[in-house]
Amino acid sequence: MKKILFLLLFSSTLSCFSQKVTVDTNLTKYMNTITSKDLTKHLSIVASDTMEGRDTGSKGQKKAGEYLISHYKTNKIPFPEGAISYYQKVPAAFLNAKRNDNLSDSANIWAYIEGSEKPNEIIVISAHYDHVGIKNGEIHNGADDDGSGTVALLEIAQAFQIAKNEGHGPKRSILFIHMTGEEHGLLGSSFYSQNPLFPLANTVTDINIDMIGRHDEFHNDSSNYVYLIGSDYLSTDLYNICEDANKNFVHMALDYKFNDKKDPNRFYYRSDHYNFAKNGIPSVFLFNGVHVDYHKPTDKVEKIEFEALKKRAQLGFAIAWEIANRENRPFVDKIGD
């Protein structure tokens, strides 16, 4: 009898253990559609000289935006319901209101995959597609800042659309936003947060991707890392989701060096996620840190580490997949600042 009870207990324990270590094979399958080859192809265009550094409202930025939209159209990823195009126009009057940088009209660019079960709950995945343009006659290509995040969004959106085409689309809706005006003061995300297409109360998370194609001075030995900033500021759930997504699927070192609110760099306040977080929306910022080419004309495609870029984009996808498909939205259990 004791032997039978032991066997039953062992079997039950083994069953529970098996459930704990089971991974989502669909997540793995679609995550792996994000490739270095495709990221290289996209970035070689987005951060080329023909885009003239993508300054906010410039001809080059508009040309880059046209390329982004062509990708969404090719993959049959529509602009969001309720919008009239892929553009959320941001007028010059708004862009120049705080400090007059003499900017022309610009636009955020958005695309949308509707959720199958909770379509009114929205995950935002964001990256800014502007850079600093031409200075002293030199093109600042901005391959890492933020060409890397821009092309990561393209690949993440494509992966979700492939999943949807095969009957595994997200349960929650996903809004992909390429923000304008980040380099002039987070202006595109500020405009969206003041003029949201979907109620901010229905926005469950922002996953913001800004500079994920290089390594910084603290990681000269390996690029197999990413800084996560803000994941635990509003939601313990979001922190745990990010940790589990990495542990189960991507296997990078998660570095929280810049997550300290007292960090003098104040990176938490310096990218587009902040305009969501300050409105009580759990947000996480994926970042590789600054390097010697930051905001210099030497931030070029040939310096991008595409394997690291791929893995960081895959982490963004894995985090979004879990949030999109879990039963409950990330719970806000903390007060932000």
Buried (B, 14 or more C-beta within 10 A) or exposed (E): EEEEEEEEEEEEEEEEEEEEEEEBEBBBBBBEBBBBEBBBEBBBBBBBEEBBBBBBBBEBBBBBBEBBBEBBEEBEBBBBEEBEEBBBBBBBEBBBEEEEBEBBBBBBBBBBBBBBEBBEBBBBBBBBBBBBBBEEEEBBBBBBBBBBBBBBBBBBBBBBBBBBEEEBBBBBBBBBBBBBBBBBBBBBBBBBBEEBBBEBEBBBBBBBBBBBBBBBEEBEEEBBBBBBBBBBBBBBBBBBBBBEBBEBBBEBEBBEBBBEEEEEEEBBBBBBBBBBBBBBBBBBBBBBBBBEBBBBBBBBBEBBBBEBBBBBBBBBBBBBBBBBBBEEBBEBEEEBE
